Amino acid sequence: MVNKIFLVLVYAGVPLSIAGSLLNWSSILMFVIYCLTIIALSSFMGRATESLAVVMGPRVGGLLNATFGNAVELIIAIFSIKAGLVGVVLASLTGSVIGNLLLVAGLSFFIGGLKYKTQKFNVYDARHNAGLLVFAVIVAFVIPEIFSQTMTDRQTMSLSVGISIIMILLYLAALFFKLVTHRGVYQHADEFSSSQEEEEVPEWSRKKALIILLLATVAVAYISEKLVHTFHIVGNYFGWTELFIGIIIVAIVGNAAEHASAIIFAVKNKMDIAVEIAVGSTLQISMFVAPLLVLISLLFPESMPLVFTLPELIVMVTSVFLIIILSNDGETNWFEGATLLAAYIIMGIGFYLL
């Protein structure tokens, strides 16, 4: 039923998005159409990556899901930088971090926990990711803010570029560690046996899934460019600040694929993939997407230093500590999910009132 609704939204939304942009329809109306269409396209990206996950395994599947989920946000961010909306981009990166760690993980833990009393996932992956989260958010994001207080804008940008290059290299090293040198080293015995017993059939073949991913990404790229140009008018109409649009609206729309996929995997009790999507996507945003955007911004008139506002830093650091504390035992339940969701709602109210 849900898939049929998304199919209708894609068939209706893509032509309406093209027609509305050419005929200059109301920006408020087009904002709604663009957002719904991107969410619907994201659902197809999620289903395609779920099919690939069945073929390639949970780690690669989770990585693919995070990558194509973040591709939507990366595309929106590039067009935002081009339009000079650096504040929206930084806010959307913050929104992605807290959205993945609190909203995506929270919904997965909560909805999955309503069906199963406890759900287990690879504790070694959780501990490995905990160290990377501390590095990516607390070390790499806080240091530029501290040093920028006594630096010129040019020095701050140079520091941001240096940190960005280091983060990208470490992220690639982390992938090499998990997928090559230590692949399967920390796999649970019960996880291995269940993977041997269960033969799941993917919804789509590998070729069809890759074609759908490609077409959906192209469509999202076109619609995202149009969406960016509605932010200013929509913000003035509803009284939303750039910070709120970036942290809540853009982050939720940009991460729609991960939201849907992580919840689906949690309901199927595939928590390794659900956690890999939520935490892995956060690591990819903070260690690859954000640094990449810093480097890409050098091509535009207004560059983007890796400097966040104090409220943005505080909510990201808080989110990291909370998810580490709740997930470091390799088990979860509905109450832990409710705790993460409560933290996200509190932060959302705070940014709305700022």
C-alpha positions, 0 to 999 in steps of 0.5 A: 500500500505504502509503495503504491502511494510512493509510486503515485507520488513519483509519477505525479510529482516529477511532471508537476515539479517540471511543469511548476518550475517552467510555469512559475507556480507559487513557491509555497505550493512548489516547496510542498510538491518538491519535498513530497517528490523527493521523499517518494524518490527516496523510498525507491532508492531505499528499496533498491539499496535493500535489494542490493543489501540482500545480495551483498550483505548487511555492511555493504548494504548499509553503506550503500543505503547511507551513501545514496541516502546522503547523495540526496542531501549532498546534491541539495547542499551543493546547490545551496552553496551555489546560491550562497546559503552557507548557513542552511548547508551547515544547519542541514549537516547538523540536522543530518547528524542529530536526525540520524542519531536520534530520529532514525535510530530512535524510530528504528529502536522504538518501532522494532522494540514494539515487536521484539522485547530486545533486539541485538546488533554487532557490539564490536561495530557499535564500539568501533563506530563510537570512537569514530563518532567522537572523533568526527563530531567532537574533535573535528567539528569543535576544534575549528570553532575554538581556533576560529575565535582567534583566527582571520577568516582566511586562516579559518578556511585554511584550517577547515580545508586541512581538517577536511582532507584528514577526515576524508582520508580517515573515513576511507581508511575506516571503510578499508578496515571494515570491508577489507582487512577486518571483514568478518573478524568481529562477526557473531557466531549466531549472526553467521549461522542465521545468515547461512540459514536464511536465504532472502530473495531480493525484491529487484535484481542487481541490474534493475536496482542499480538502474532505479538508483541512477534514475532516482538520483538524477531526478532528485538532483533536478528537483533539489536545485529547484527546491533550494530556490524556494527556501527564502520565500517559504521561510518568510511565509512561515516565519522559519529561520535558515537554521530551522529550515536547514536542521529540521526541514532539509535534513528530514527531506534529504534523509527520507530514504534512510528513515524508511529503510532503517525502520523496515530493517528494524521491523524485520529484526535486521538491526545490524543493517538498521544501526549501520544505516543510522550510525554509518550515515552519520559518520559518512555525513561528518567525515566525508560529505561535510569535508567534501562540501568544504572543498567543493565550496572553494569553487564558488564565490562564497566558501564554507568553513567547517565552523558551526554555531554553539547551539549546533555543536552542543546538540551534535555532541549531546546526540553522540554521547547519548547514542554511544551510551544507549548502543554500546551494549549491542542491545536495544528496546523500545524505551531506548528508542523513545529516549532518543526521540524525546531528545530529538523533539526537545532539540527541534523545539529549541531550534524552532524558537531560536 
